[in-house]
Amino acid sequence: MSRRREQDRFGKQARREGFPARSVYKLEEIDRRVQLLKPGMKVLDLGAAPGSWTLYASQKVGPRGRVLALDLHALHSEIPPNVEFRVCDAREQTVESLGGPFDVVLSDMAPKTMGTRSADQYRSFELFLTAVEIAARTAKVGGAFVGKIFQGAEFEQAREALRKHFVKVRVLKPEAVREESYELFLVGLGRREVSLGDAPTAPPTPDPDET
Ligand SMILES: C[S@@+](CC[C@H](N)C(=O)[O-])C[C@H]1O[C@@H](n2cnc3c(N)ncnc32)[C@H](O)[C@@H]1O
């Protein structure tokens, strides 16, 4: 099947399965490949509208799990009982307001594209860094992160930013990403106990008897 027909298939499948957007299959593939979401987990979903990822995460974590979803705009789907949704700007949230800690932090945040590729990429990079910072402060040790970024000059910087906080970093381009799109997903696994580059703890006091 050609890539274009494959893309149409995702749109039809989303409508059939009751998801507001085909983007659900990007998360579904990432989840399948890295075993991300499990029953009972607590998930933060940044850039959640129209709501496909939220709905998928809500189903995967089940009634014992929780999803906190944020977006500048309202969701286009019913909000399941295990989901709390807030209309807000992720860049203005404090750690206290988000609660947590979260097992998984997701970010599908994307800027409104202006048509200038390098500017769009830079704004996507900034949103990605916002999401990494939030994950650094709210993800559990051992937790995971998935973030979207438009591939561009800052890509390596984005990957390095994630490596500071997660033991393993993977780059994934799910099949449901449109052929012409330059979006990629950076996946961080195993939130570090101490982020790389953080000030080390005080060295042990030298033993006065030791020469
Ligand atoms: C590609 S859509 C997300 C699709 C969603 N994951 C789904 O599956 O339905 C990107 C979203 O990021 C949101 N967004 C962009 N900047 C944001 C910000 N600063 N805070 C919160 N959401 C933001 C946009 O409003 C938009 O709804």
Ligand as a Chemical Component Dictionary entry (heavy atoms), coordinates in Angstrom:
data_LIG
# 
_chem_comp.id                   LIG 
_chem_comp.type                 NON-POLYMER 
_chem_comp.pdbx_formal_charge   0 
_chem_comp.three_letter_code    LIG 
# 
loop_
_chem_comp_atom.comp_id 
_chem_comp_atom.atom_id 
_chem_comp_atom.alt_atom_id 
_chem_comp_atom.type_symbol 
_chem_comp_atom.charge 
_chem_comp_atom.model_Cartn_x 
_chem_comp_atom.model_Cartn_y 
_chem_comp_atom.model_Cartn_z 
_chem_comp_atom.pdbx_ordinal 
LIG C1  C1  C 0  -0.946 18.390 17.193 1  
LIG S1  S1  S 1  -2.006 19.106 18.366 2  
LIG C2  C2  C 0  -2.130 17.851 19.579 3  
LIG C3  C3  C 0  -2.983 16.676 19.164 4  
LIG C4  C4  C 0  -3.356 15.783 20.318 5  
LIG N1  N1  N 0  -2.195 15.089 20.869 6  
LIG C5  C5  C 0  -4.364 14.735 19.896 7  
LIG O1  O1  O 0  -3.957 13.590 19.733 8  
LIG O2  O2  O -1 -5.519 15.050 19.755 9  
LIG C6  C6  C 0  -0.957 20.273 19.148 10 
LIG C7  C7  C 0  -1.613 21.040 20.273 11 
LIG O3  O3  O 0  -0.616 21.758 21.016 12 
LIG C8  C8  C 0  -1.285 22.828 21.632 13 
LIG N2  N2  N 0  -0.336 23.805 22.174 14 
LIG C9  C9  C 0  0.556  24.564 21.511 15 
LIG N3  N3  N 0  1.222  25.367 22.357 16 
LIG C10 C10 C 0  0.746  25.096 23.613 17 
LIG C11 C11 C 0  1.030  25.623 24.900 18 
LIG N4  N4  N 0  1.942  26.569 25.090 19 
LIG N5  N5  N 0  0.351  25.107 25.966 20 
LIG C12 C12 C 0  -0.591 24.153 25.789 21 
LIG N6  N6  N 0  -0.901 23.629 24.576 22 
LIG C13 C13 C 0  -0.254 24.097 23.496 23 
LIG C14 C14 C 0  -2.149 23.391 20.494 24 
LIG O4  O4  O 0  -3.192 24.181 21.003 25 
LIG C15 C15 C 0  -2.622 22.102 19.824 26 
LIG O5  O5  O 0  -3.913 21.745 20.244 27 
# 
loop_
_chem_comp_bond.comp_id 
_chem_comp_bond.atom_id_1 
_chem_comp_bond.atom_id_2 
_chem_comp_bond.value_order 
_chem_comp_bond.pdbx_ordinal 
LIG C1  S1  SING 1  
LIG S1  C2  SING 2  
LIG S1  C6  SING 3  
LIG C2  C3  SING 4  
LIG C3  C4  SING 5  
LIG C4  N1  SING 6  
LIG C4  C5  SING 7  
LIG C5  O1  DOUB 8  
LIG C5  O2  SING 9  
LIG C6  C7  SING 10 
LIG C7  O3  SING 11 
LIG C7  C15 SING 12 
LIG O3  C8  SING 13 
LIG C8  N2  SING 14 
LIG C8  C14 SING 15 
LIG N2  C9  SING 16 
LIG N2  C13 SING 17 
LIG C9  N3  DOUB 18 
LIG N3  C10 SING 19 
LIG C10 C11 SING 20 
LIG C10 C13 DOUB 21 
LIG C11 N4  SING 22 
LIG C11 N5  DOUB 23 
LIG N5  C12 SING 24 
LIG C12 N6  DOUB 25 
LIG N6  C13 SING 26 
LIG C14 O4  SING 27 
LIG C14 C15 SING 28 
LIG C15 O5  SING 29 
# 
